[in-house]
Amino acid sequence: MKKLYSLIILLILSLFALTAQPEGYRGQRKTLDNIPCRVRRVDFDSSSKALDIYFSSAIDPRSVRPESITINDSPVRSKITFNRDGNQVRVIIDQKSPFTVRISGIKSYEGNPVESFSKRIQ
């Protein structure tokens, strides 16, 4: 009889564990403020060839594709990486200054479109 009660309790606890949504599972990002997501700044380090794009809040990494970031109207062809908070994108490019970077078609983590951005890098 003890085994039957133990089994029932174990099943009930398992059901609770399976149906519960953890508040911070891996990959989940929640913004704390309701501010519109936009490009804050773009930096280029000529020695490391790193193009860093900073956003005002987390972006949806699935919306960032090679054609979302263009250099002189050509899509980037290198690996795109993100920081842990989801508000910075880094692309290593083989480009010498000056060039124009254009960012478009990216969505915020909430699914709202991020305003297009263009900057001339000197």
C-alpha positions as semicolon CSV with decimal commas, in nm:
position;residue;x (nm);y (nm);z (nm)
1;M;0,000;0,000;0,000
2;K;0,290;0,237;0,077
3;K;0,429;0,171;-0,268
4;L;0,098;0,262;-0,429
5;Y;0,079;0,594;-0,240
6;S;0,440;0,670;-0,324
7;L;0,373;0,600;-0,690
8;I;0,065;0,825;-0,695
9;I;0,254;1,110;-0,528
10;L;0,543;1,068;-0,771
11;L;0,305;1,082;-1,069
12;I;0,134;1,397;-0,939
13;L;0,468;1,572;-0,881
14;S;0,585;1,467;-1,227
15;L;0,274;1,619;-1,385
16;F;0,337;1,949;-1,205
17;A;0,700;1,950;-1,317
18;L;0,609;1,878;-1,679
19;T;0,339;2,145;-1,705
20;A;0,525;2,424;-1,524
21;Q;0,691;2,691;-1,738
22;P;1,015;2,806;-1,579
23;E;1,051;3,182;-1,562
24;G;1,398;3,202;-1,715
25;Y;1,467;2,905;-1,935
26;R;1,769;2,912;-2,163
27;G;1,724;3,142;-2,459
28;Q;1,432;3,333;-2,313
29;R;1,476;3,707;-2,296
30;K;1,230;3,948;-2,146
31;T;1,259;4,321;-2,167
32;L;1,216;4,515;-1,847
33;D;1,104;4,839;-2,010
34;N;0,849;4,894;-2,281
35;I;1,082;5,100;-2,497
36;P;1,086;5,063;-2,874
37;C;1,380;4,863;-3,001
38;R;1,614;5,061;-3,226
39;V;1,978;5,065;-3,329
40;R;2,169;5,265;-3,067
41;R;2,510;5,268;-3,231
42;V;2,742;5,087;-3,471
43;D;3,115;5,052;-3,402
44;F;3,389;4,914;-3,623
45;D;3,731;4,806;-3,496
46;S;3,968;4,803;-3,794
47;S;4,231;4,594;-3,615
48;S;3,999;4,303;-3,528
49;K;3,762;4,367;-3,824
50;A;3,467;4,345;-3,580
51;L;3,149;4,532;-3,665
52;D;2,942;4,571;-3,346
53;I;2,576;4,672;-3,365
54;Y;2,409;4,777;-3,039
55;F;2,031;4,781;-2,990
56;S;1,823;4,954;-2,721
57;S;1,664;4,621;-2,619
58;A;1,681;4,251;-2,703
59;I;1,625;4,144;-3,061
60;D;1,495;3,821;-3,209
61;P;1,807;3,637;-3,330
62;R;1,598;3,446;-3,586
63;S;1,525;3,773;-3,767
64;V;1,895;3,851;-3,824
65;R;1,997;3,705;-4,158
66;P;2,289;3,792;-4,389
67;E;2,063;4,021;-4,595
68;S;1,960;4,208;-4,277
69;I;2,308;4,360;-4,251
70;T;2,462;4,492;-4,570
71;I;2,802;4,645;-4,634
72;N;2,804;4,870;-4,941
73;D;2,472;4,707;-5,047
74;S;2,618;4,352;-5,026
75;P;2,491;4,107;-4,761
76;V;2,742;4,001;-4,498
77;R;2,890;3,658;-4,559
78;S;3,050;3,587;-4,224
79;K;2,925;3,442;-3,898
80;I;2,683;3,656;-3,699
81;T;2,712;3,629;-3,319
82;F;2,507;3,773;-3,033
83;N;2,585;3,872;-2,678
84;R;2,412;3,702;-2,386
85;D;2,156;3,982;-2,338
86;G;2,054;3,978;-2,705
87;N;2,109;4,349;-2,758
88;Q;2,441;4,332;-2,947
89;V;2,531;4,173;-3,279
90;R;2,891;4,115;-3,389
91;V;3,001;4,044;-3,744
92;I;3,362;3,992;-3,849
93;I;3,404;4,150;-4,191
94;D;3,690;4,178;-4,432
95;Q;3,633;4,540;-4,530
96;K;3,847;4,850;-4,519
97;S;3,711;5,191;-4,426
98;P;3,524;5,383;-4,555
99;F;3,208;5,182;-4,615
100;T;2,835;5,208;-4,552
101;V;2,653;4,965;-4,327
102;R;2,276;4,926;-4,356
103;I;2,060;4,737;-4,106
104;S;1,702;4,643;-4,195
105;G;1,443;4,371;-4,151
106;I;1,532;4,291;-3,789
107;K;1,262;4,237;-3,527
108;S;1,264;4,301;-3,155
109;Y;1,226;4,009;-2,918
110;E;0,856;4,098;-2,888
111;G;0,820;4,072;-3,268
112;N;0,802;4,443;-3,351
113;P;1,006;4,564;-3,650
114;V;1,322;4,759;-3,574
115;E;1,355;5,082;-3,772
116;S;1,607;5,062;-4,058
117;F;1,944;5,219;-3,991
118;S;2,231;5,330;-4,212
119;K;2,573;5,466;-4,121
120;R;2,888;5,560;-4,307
121;I;3,195;5,416;-4,132
122;Q;3,508;5,627;-4,178
